[in-house]
Amino acid sequence: MDGVIANFEKRYLERYGELPGSMRDRKEWSTNWHDFIETKQFETLEYWPDAEKLLGFLATLNVPVEILTSSGGNARHDEVAAQKEVWLCKHGIPYKINVVAGRRNKAKYAQPDYVMIDDTPDVIEAFVKAGGSGILYKDFGECKSLLKFYMAEAYISYILCNMWIRRNILLIQFLYEVIL
């Protein structure tokens, strides 16, 4: 969600004068993180650039779409999850939300026919290693092209599977007719 459709980084930079990645190993990170949550910043984030284009494109694909996002850990999980749900509701985004307590838990959702879009390389790597497919989000154009590729790949697999099933059904029918 953050870094793909919601602009966490921009709000964090506006409030604290630094990007969150540059502060995570310093004491200020914890203080700022708690302030960010207590002031319900997740509820009022701006869209990430081209997020509306991405959401519009996803709606045309005729596949199930869900939001998989992290709350940043167990300590404030429920608060962050609630704020992210409010954000989705305010923006009219109808997809089911799955909030995990820490980005490393996203890999638990991996399945062979699932494609995750995320802005963090190690999250994508773990998701792929766990059996899913991943798109490292950089911009809408590249993401759209990769989604089209995955959709074409899935369609080809579906056709080949159905052809195999049909071929085997015909073979069984032929053998049945020959034997009887």
N, C-alpha and C positions, 0 to 999 in steps of 0.2 A: 504494500500500500504506500508506505513512505518511500519516496524516491522513484515512484512509478506513476501514482495518481495523486498523491498528497505531498505538499512541499514542506516537509519537516525542516529541512536544512535552512531554507530561507527564513522561516520564523525564528529558528534557533539563533541564526546569525543576527537578525534584527534585535533580538532581546539581549544577547550576551556578547555580541561583538566578535565571535569566533564560530567557526564551523564545529559541529559536535565531534567529529573525528579527531580534531586537533586537541581536544580537551579530555578525552576518555581516561587518560592515565593520570590526570591531575585531580586534586581535591575539589576544584570548582565544578567539575562535572556532576558530582553527586548533589551539590547544593542547587545547581541550575536545573538538573533533572527533576528534583522534587518540586522546585518552583514551577517548572513547565507543566507538570501534572496538576499541581494544586490550583493553578490559574486556568486550568482546562484548555490549554493551548491546542491539544489535538482536535478539539471540536471546531476550531475556527481556522484551520490551515487553509491556505490557498491551494487551488489545483496545481499539480506539477505541469510544466509546459507540455502542451499537446495531450494532456490526460483525457480531455473530452473527445478528441479524435480517436484515441485508443479505445475508450469505452464504447464509442459509436461503432468502431470496427468489430470489437468483440461481440456486440449485439447482432451483427450480421452473420456470424459464423454458424449459428444453429448448433452450438455445443454447450454443455453445461459449463458455467463460469462460477468460480468461487473466489473470495478474497482470502489470502493467507498472509497474515501479518504478525509481527512480534510485539509484545508488550514491553520488552526490555528486561524481563525477569519476573520472578515470583513476588517480590516485595510490593509492587504497585500494580500487579497484573489486572485485577478487577477494575481499578479506576481507569487505566489506559484502555482496556477493552471496551468499557462503557463509552469513553470519549470517542473512540474510533467508530463505534456503532452509530453514535450521534452524528458524526461527520458524514458517514455514508448516507444516513437518512436525510440530512439537510440537503445533500446534493442529489437526492433521488436515485441513488445507486442501489438497485434491487438485489444484488447478489448476496448469497450467504457469506457471512464472515467467520473465519476460523482464526482465532487469536491464540498464539502460542507464547509461552513464557520463556522467551529467548529465541533468537534467530536460529540457533543450532537445531531446534525442534522442528523446523520446517521440513527437514528431510524425512521425517516420519510420515509425511503425506505423499511421498513419492510412489508412483505406480507406473508401469510401462506406458500407459496411454495418457499420462498427465504431463502437461507442459507448464512449468512455472516461469513467470516473468518476475525478475528481481534485479535490484541495482547493486547487489553485493556479490563479488566473485566467489568468495568462499561458501556462500549460501547456495549458489548455483552448482558449484562443484560437489557439495555434499548431496544435493538433491539428485544430481545425475548419478553419482556413485551409489545412491540408494535405489536406483532403478527408474527414475523419471527422466524427463527431458527438461532442459532449461534454456531460457533466453536471458542473457545479461542485458538489462535495459540501459540503453544509451540515448536513443531517440525513437520517435514514433515510426519513422520511415524504415529503419532497420528492423525494428520489432515487427512491423506489419509484414515485411518480406519473409522473416523467419516464421511467423505464424502461418503464412500461406504455404511455406515449404512443409511445415509439420502437418497441416491440413491435407495437402496433396499426398504426403507419405502415408497418412492414416487412411485416406481414401483408396490408395493403391493397395494397401494391405487388406482392406475390407473386400475389395473386388477379388484379389487373389484368393483370399480365404473362401469367399462365396463360390468362386470358380472351382476350388478344390472340393468343396462340399458337393457342388452340383456334379462334378466329374465322378466322385465316389458314389453318389446316388445313382447316376446313370450306369456305372459299372455294376453296382449291386442289382439294379433292375435287369441288366443284360444277363448277368450270371443266373439270376432267378428264372428268367425266361428260357435260357439254354438248358438248365438243369431240369426244369419241370417240362 
